[in-house]
Amino acid sequence: MENKLYRAMNQLERLQRMKQEEHVSAPASVAVTLHAPDPAVGSFGN
């Protein structure tokens, strides 16, 4: 639910800027994939 709220707030801000004729770049879309750590690889802290 919180994620939907932030998306709606961002969209509202974009629409308000467009209404004021400000340049608004296209929204970025990012795909993130997480994997379980492989013990053979080690950790980032070492």
C-alpha positions as CSV (number, residue, x, y, z in Angstrom):
1,M,0.0,0.0,0.0
2,E,2.8,2.4,0.8
3,N,4.4,1.7,-2.6
4,K,1.1,2.6,-4.3
5,L,1.0,5.9,-2.3
6,Y,4.5,6.9,-3.4
7,R,3.8,6.1,-7.0
8,A,0.6,8.2,-6.9
9,M,2.5,11.1,-5.3
10,N,5.2,10.9,-7.9
11,Q,2.7,10.8,-10.7
12,L,0.8,13.8,-9.2
13,E,4.1,15.8,-9.0
14,R,4.9,15.0,-12.6
15,L,1.4,16.1,-13.8
16,Q,1.7,19.3,-11.8
17,R,5.1,20.1,-13.4
18,M,3.8,19.3,-16.9
19,K,0.8,21.6,-16.2
20,Q,3.2,24.4,-15.3
21,E,5.0,23.7,-18.7
22,E,8.2,22.4,-17.0
23,H,10.3,19.9,-18.8
24,V,9.6,16.5,-17.3
25,S,11.7,13.6,-18.4
26,A,10.2,10.1,-18.9
27,P,10.1,8.0,-15.7
28,A,12.8,5.5,-15.3
29,S,12.0,1.8,-15.1
30,V,14.4,-0.5,-13.2
31,A,14.3,-4.2,-12.9
32,V,16.0,-5.6,-9.8
33,T,16.8,-9.3,-9.2
34,L,18.0,-10.6,-5.9
35,H,19.7,-13.9,-5.4
36,A,20.5,-15.9,-2.3
37,P,24.1,-15.5,-1.3
38,D,26.4,-18.2,-2.5
39,P,28.8,-19.3,0.3
40,A,31.5,-20.1,-2.3
41,V,31.6,-16.5,-3.5
42,G,32.2,-14.9,-0.1
43,S,30.7,-11.7,1.3
44,F,31.1,-8.1,0.3
45,G,32.4,-7.2,3.8
46,N,35.6,-9.3,3.4
